[in-house]
Amino acid sequence: MLPQDDLAEGIEAERDWSLFTLQGPFPFALTGVLSSVLCPLAQAGVPIFAVSTFDTDHVLVPARLREAAVAALTAAGHSIVSD
């Protein structure tokens, strides 16, 4: 992954994202995991970029809205663990 500060001038890119990684792995038969995270964020007006992998999901939110995202996720019953 290329740090955003290393991008050449003139490169169009979305910058300043905060990453939330859902603790997995999740069985393929389990449904609604990503929805349980995305719905509270949508209701709070927090735009997202989601990336799903074989064993977990990652949700990126604009860094300026990280506190709103944490508040929405916490209110929905999710626990936030920081590195």
C-alpha positions as CSV (number, residue, x, y, z in Angstrom):
1,M,0.0,0.0,0.0
2,L,1.3,3.4,-0.9
3,P,1.1,6.1,1.8
4,Q,-0.9,9.0,0.6
5,D,2.0,11.4,1.2
6,D,4.0,9.5,-1.4
7,L,1.4,10.1,-4.2
8,A,2.8,12.3,-7.0
9,E,1.3,15.8,-7.5
10,G,-1.7,15.8,-9.8
11,I,-2.8,12.2,-9.0
12,E,-6.5,12.2,-8.3
13,A,-7.1,10.3,-5.1
14,E,-9.4,10.4,-2.1
15,R,-7.3,11.1,1.0
16,D,-7.5,11.0,4.7
17,W,-9.5,7.8,5.5
18,S,-9.9,6.0,8.8
19,L,-9.9,2.2,8.7
20,F,-12.2,-0.1,10.7
21,T,-11.5,-3.8,10.4
22,L,-14.2,-6.2,11.5
23,Q,-12.8,-8.9,13.7
24,G,-13.2,-12.1,11.7
25,P,-13.1,-14.7,10.4
26,F,-16.8,-14.9,9.6
27,P,-18.3,-18.1,8.2
28,F,-19.6,-17.7,4.6
29,A,-23.1,-18.8,5.8
30,L,-23.3,-15.9,8.3
31,T,-25.3,-13.0,6.9
32,G,-25.8,-9.4,7.9
33,V,-22.3,-8.7,9.4
34,L,-21.4,-5.9,7.1
35,S,-24.9,-4.6,7.1
36,S,-24.9,-4.3,10.8
37,V,-22.0,-1.9,10.5
38,L,-23.0,0.0,7.3
39,C,-26.6,0.7,8.3
40,P,-25.7,2.7,11.5
41,L,-23.1,4.6,9.5
42,A,-25.6,5.4,6.7
43,Q,-28.1,6.6,9.3
44,A,-25.4,8.9,10.8
45,G,-24.6,10.3,7.3
46,V,-21.1,8.8,7.3
47,P,-20.0,7.7,3.8
48,I,-18.0,4.5,3.5
49,F,-15.7,2.5,1.3
50,A,-16.0,-1.2,2.1
51,V,-13.5,-3.9,1.2
52,S,-14.3,-7.6,1.8
53,T,-11.7,-10.3,2.0
54,F,-11.8,-14.1,2.4
55,D,-12.1,-13.9,6.2
56,T,-13.0,-10.4,7.2
57,D,-14.3,-7.0,6.1
58,H,-12.7,-3.5,6.2
59,V,-14.7,-0.3,6.3
60,L,-13.0,3.1,5.5
61,V,-14.6,6.3,6.5
62,P,-13.4,9.9,5.9
63,A,-11.0,10.7,8.8
64,R,-12.9,13.9,9.5
65,L,-16.0,11.8,10.3
66,R,-14.2,9.2,12.5
67,E,-15.7,10.4,15.7
68,A,-19.2,10.3,14.2
69,A,-18.6,6.8,13.0
70,V,-17.4,5.6,16.4
71,A,-20.4,7.2,18.0
72,A,-22.8,5.6,15.5
73,L,-21.2,2.1,15.8
74,T,-21.1,2.3,19.6
75,A,-24.7,3.3,19.8
76,A,-25.5,0.3,17.5
77,G,-23.8,-2.0,20.0
78,H,-20.5,-2.5,18.3
79,S,-17.2,-2.4,20.3
80,I,-14.4,-0.3,19.0
81,V,-10.9,-1.6,19.7
82,S,-7.9,0.6,18.9
83,D,-4.4,-0.6,18.0
